[in-house]
């Protein structure tokens, strides 16, 4: 009996020690046992030819990204439609391929309450025509007290493809000009993205009168600390002439080629606040409120003197579709 009692006590001590060890080796949900030093040959052996994407090829599967823009451009509507597309197992969104794994999105809403969101979802569904049960994978959080903690608590129970935070300035609450504090705040969301292998999307705002500038990551409100933590940043802009059109401008993408970053993706926004890709792309230079008129005038003068569109395109270092729009008077 003594031997059995001794063994039982020994087992109890082992379990207790193991429990303490596990607790001490947890930092914000991330195990300290994870190998910190990784041999480059081990990484190379994984043969990763493409960055895993949630929205191929622009949104990575894991990390922090941001969609920015001025007021009333439709940023929330665009992110809402993306969330619906994931939950409803849509194959594409604005012309890009959706590669969701869990078909679930957690949407942190600080600007629209439950009634407003219900109205906006109903409005969007007039166009999308999705069965109500197919919305089950879109989860909203309206009462935001400690966003990082609340997100962790949800992700401990439910795997998600994306976390959408609308809007960043509401959950941060500090000064956007204090770069170090912004980065420290964002670090907890970067840890969430890595630990739970999901994408965290922030809706953010552009600075005042930035429409006069070229689309750029520098147009974002506040310090460089926010932009620096993002793997991808897109700016959503109104069209200068057509109120139904929006321009999705990729202004930062660590793993994308330049062909994605020089021209906007032209989207059409309908009366239900849903978007479709028109198939058009527009040079960033044409998106300023006051585009470079000298280049337009030069192109017209060259054409008047007998130059072809192809020749003008080469001399001005602009694609031929841009030259065509300039000559037709669309710009």
C-alpha positions in Angstrom: 0.0 0.0 0.0 2.8 2.4 0.8 4.3 1.7 -2.6 1.1 2.5 -4.3 0.6 5.6 -2.3 4.1 6.7 -3.2 3.5 6.1 -6.9 0.3 8.1 -6.7 2.0 11.0 -5.0 4.8 10.8 -7.5 2.2 10.9 -10.4 0.5 13.9 -8.8 3.7 15.8 -8.5 4.6 15.0 -12.1 1.2 16.3 -13.3 1.5 19.4 -11.2 5.1 20.2 -12.4 3.9 19.6 -16.0 1.0 22.0 -15.5 3.2 24.7 -14.1 5.7 24.2 -16.9 3.0 24.7 -19.5 1.6 27.8 -17.8 5.1 29.3 -17.5 5.8 28.6 -21.2 2.8 30.5 -22.5 3.2 34.1 -23.6 0.0 35.7 -25.0 -1.0 32.3 -26.3 2.3 31.5 -28.0 4.4 28.7 -26.8 8.0 29.4 -25.9 8.9 25.8 -26.9 8.7 26.8 -30.5 12.1 26.6 -32.2 13.5 30.1 -32.4 16.5 29.4 -34.6 15.7 27.8 -38.0 18.3 26.6 -40.5 17.9 28.2 -44.0 18.2 24.8 -45.6 15.1 23.7 -43.7 13.2 26.7 -45.0 14.5 26.0 -48.6 13.4 22.4 -48.3 9.8 23.6 -48.0 9.9 24.5 -51.7 7.5 27.5 -51.3 7.1 29.0 -54.8 4.2 31.3 -53.9 3.2 33.1 -50.8 0.0 31.4 -49.4 -2.9 33.8 -50.1 -6.5 34.3 -48.9 -7.3 36.4 -51.9 -5.0 35.4 -54.7 -2.6 36.9 -55.4 -3.1 40.2 -53.4 -4.1 39.3 -49.8 -1.7 37.0 -47.9 -3.1 34.2 -45.9 -1.4 35.3 -42.7 -0.4 38.8 -41.4 -1.6 42.3 -41.1 -3.0 44.3 -44.0 -4.9 47.6 -44.4 -7.5 49.2 -46.6 -7.4 53.0 -46.4 -9.2 55.9 -48.0 -11.1 59.1 -47.4 -14.7 59.3 -46.1 -17.6 57.9 -48.2 -15.5 55.9 -50.6 -17.1 52.6 -49.6 -14.3 51.0 -47.6 -16.6 49.3 -45.1 -18.9 48.1 -47.9 -15.9 46.5 -49.7 -14.7 44.7 -46.6 -18.2 43.6 -45.8 -18.6 42.1 -49.3 -15.3 40.3 -48.9 -16.4 38.9 -45.6 -19.6 37.7 -47.1 -17.8 36.1 -50.0 -15.6 34.1 -47.6 -18.5 32.9 -45.5 -20.7 32.0 -48.5 -17.8 30.1 -50.1 -17.7 32.3 -53.1 -14.9 31.4 -55.6 -14.0 35.0 -56.5 -14.2 38.6 -55.2 -13.7 41.6 -57.4 -11.9 39.4 -60.0 -9.5 37.7 -57.6 -9.7 34.1 -56.4 -10.9 33.5 -52.8 -8.8 30.7 -51.1 -10.6 30.4 -47.7 -10.0 27.4 -45.5 -12.5 27.8 -42.7 -15.1 30.1 -44.4 -15.4 32.1 -41.2 -14.7 35.8 -40.6 -14.8 37.8 -37.3 -15.8 41.4 -38.0 -15.1 44.0 -35.3 -17.5 46.8 -36.0 -17.0 50.1 -34.1 -18.8 52.4 -36.5 -22.1 50.5 -37.4 -24.3 49.0 -34.7 -26.5 45.9 -35.0 -29.4 47.7 -36.6 -27.3 49.5 -39.2 -25.4 46.3 -40.0 -28.6 44.3 -40.4 -29.8 47.0 -42.9 -26.5 47.0 -44.8 -26.4 43.2 -45.0 -30.0 43.1 -46.3 -29.1 45.8 -48.9 -26.0 43.9 -50.1 -28.0 40.7 -50.3 -30.4 42.3 -52.8 -27.5 42.0 -55.2 -25.6 38.9 -53.9 -28.7 36.7 -53.4 -27.2 34.4 -50.8 -29.2 32.1 -48.5 -29.5 33.3 -45.0 -27.8 30.2 -43.5 -24.8 30.9 -45.7 -24.1 34.0 -43.6 -23.4 31.8 -40.5 -19.7 32.1 -41.0 -19.7 35.9 -40.7 -19.6 36.8 -37.0 -19.8 40.4 -35.6 -18.5 41.9 -32.4 -20.1 45.3 -31.6 -19.3 45.7 -27.9 -15.5 46.2 -28.2 -13.8 46.6 -24.8 -10.4 44.8 -25.2 -10.2 43.8 -28.9 -7.1 41.7 -28.8 -8.3 39.7 -25.8 -11.8 39.3 -27.2 -10.4 38.1 -30.5 -8.1 35.6 -28.8 -11.0 34.2 -26.8 -13.1 33.7 -29.9 -10.2 32.2 -31.9 -9.5 29.7 -29.1 -12.8 28.2 -30.0 -13.3 28.9 -33.7 -10.8 29.0 -36.5 -11.2 32.0 -38.8 -9.8 33.0 -42.2 -9.8 36.7 -41.4 -10.4 39.2 -38.7 -11.7 42.6 -40.0 -11.2 45.6 -37.7 -13.4 48.5 -38.7 -11.9 50.9 -37.8 -8.3 51.0 -36.5 -8.5 54.4 -34.9 -11.4 53.4 -32.7 -9.7 50.3 -31.2 -6.3 52.0 -30.8 -7.5 55.2 -29.1 -4.1 56.7 -28.9 -2.2 59.3 -30.9 -1.5 58.2 -34.4 1.7 60.3 -34.5 3.4 58.2 -31.7 5.1 55.6 -34.0 6.5 53.4 -31.2 3.1 53.2 -29.4 1.4 52.3 -32.6 3.8 49.6 -33.4 3.6 48.1 -29.9 -0.2 48.1 -30.1 -0.1 46.4 -33.5 2.4 43.7 -32.3 -0.4 42.0 -30.4 -2.4 41.6 -33.6 0.6 40.4 -35.4 1.1 37.7 -32.8 -2.6 36.8 -33.2 -2.2 36.4 -36.9 0.8 34.2 -36.6 -0.5 32.1 -33.7 -3.9 31.4 -35.2 -2.7 31.5 -38.8 -5.2 34.1 -40.1 -5.3 37.5 -41.8 -6.0 40.6 -39.8 -7.5 43.4 -41.9 -7.6 47.0 -40.6 -9.9 49.7 -42.1 -8.0 52.9 -41.9 -8.3 56.5 -43.1 -6.3 58.7 -45.5 -5.1 62.1 -44.5 -7.0 65.3 -45.5 -6.6 66.4 -49.1 -4.5 63.4 -50.0 -6.7 63.0 -53.1 -4.5 65.7 -54.6 -1.5 63.3 -54.4 -0.7 60.2 -56.2 -2.0 57.0 -54.5 0.6 56.2 -51.9 1.2 54.4 -48.6 2.3 57.8 -47.3 -1.3 59.1 -47.6 -2.4 57.1 -44.6 -3.5 59.0 -41.5 -0.8 59.2 -38.8 2.7 58.0 -38.3 4.8 55.7 -40.5 4.5 53.2 -37.6 1.2 51.9 -38.9 2.1 51.4 -42.5 5.4 49.8 -41.6 3.7 46.9 -39.8 1.4 46.1 -42.7 2.4 43.5 -45.3 -0.1 45.0 -47.8 -1.8 48.4 -48.1 -4.5 49.4 -50.6 -6.0 52.8 -51.0 -9.7 53.1 -52.2 -10.4 56.3 -54.2 -13.4 57.9 -55.8 -13.2 58.4 -59.6 -12.7 62.1 -60.6 -15.6 62.0 -63.0 -17.9 59.0 -62.5 -19.4 58.8 -59.0 -20.2 55.0 -59.5 -16.5 54.1 -59.9 -13.9 53.4 -57.3 -10.2 52.8 -57.7 -8.5 50.1 -55.7 -4.9 51.1 -55.6 -2.3 48.7 -54.2 0.3 51.0 -52.7 2.3 48.4 -50.7 2.6 44.7 -51.2 5.8 43.0 -50.0 5.5 40.0 -52.4 3.7 41.4 -55.4 5.3 42.5 -58.7 5.1 46.1 -59.9 2.4 45.3 -62.4 -0.1 45.3 -59.5 1.2 48.6 -58.1 1.3 51.1 -61.0 -2.4 51.1 -62.0 -5.7 51.0 -60.1 -8.2 48.2 -60.3 -11.4 50.0 -61.4 -14.5 48.9 -59.4 -18.1 49.8 -60.0 -20.2 50.4 -56.9 -24.0 49.8 -57.4 -27.0 51.1 -55.4 -26.7 48.1 -53.0 -23.2 49.2 -52.1 -21.6 46.1 -53.7 -18.7 46.1 -56.0 -17.7 44.5 -59.3 -14.4 44.7 -61.1 -14.9 46.5 -64.5 -11.9 44.9 -66.1 -10.2 48.4 -66.4 -7.0 49.6 -64.9 -6.0 53.2 -64.7 -2.5 54.7 -64.3 -2.1 56.3 -60.8 -1.1 59.6 -62.4 -4.6 60.0 -63.7 -6.2 59.7 -60.2 -5.1 63.0 -58.8 -7.8 65.6 -58.5 -5.5 67.8 -60.7 -3.8 65.3 -63.1 -0.6 66.2 -64.8 -2.1 68.3 -67.6 1.2 69.0 -69.2 1.6 65.3 -70.1 -1.9 65.2 -71.5 -1.3 68.3 -73.6 2.0 66.9 -74.8 0.4 63.7 -75.9 -2.3 65.6 -77.8 0.3 67.8 -79.5 2.4 64.8 -80.5 -0.7 63.1 -81.9 -1.6 66.3 -83.8 1.9 66.2 -85.4 1.4 62.7 -86.7 2.7 60.5 -83.9 0.9 57.2 -83.4 -0.5 56.1 -80.0 2.2 53.5 -79.8 5.0 56.0 -80.5 3.6 58.5 -77.9 3.3 55.6 -75.4 7.0 54.8 -75.7 8.2 58.4 -75.6 6.1 59.4 -72.6 6.7 56.0 -70.8 2.9 55.5 -70.5 0.9 52.4 -71.5 -1.1 52.8 -74.7 -4.5 52.5 -73.0 -3.6 55.6 -71.0 -2.6 57.5 -74.1 -5.9 56.5 -75.7 -7.9 57.9 -72.8 -5.9 61.1 -72.9 -6.5 61.6 -76.6 -10.2 60.7 -76.4 -10.7 63.4 -73.8 -11.7 61.0 -71.0 -9.1 62.5 -68.8 
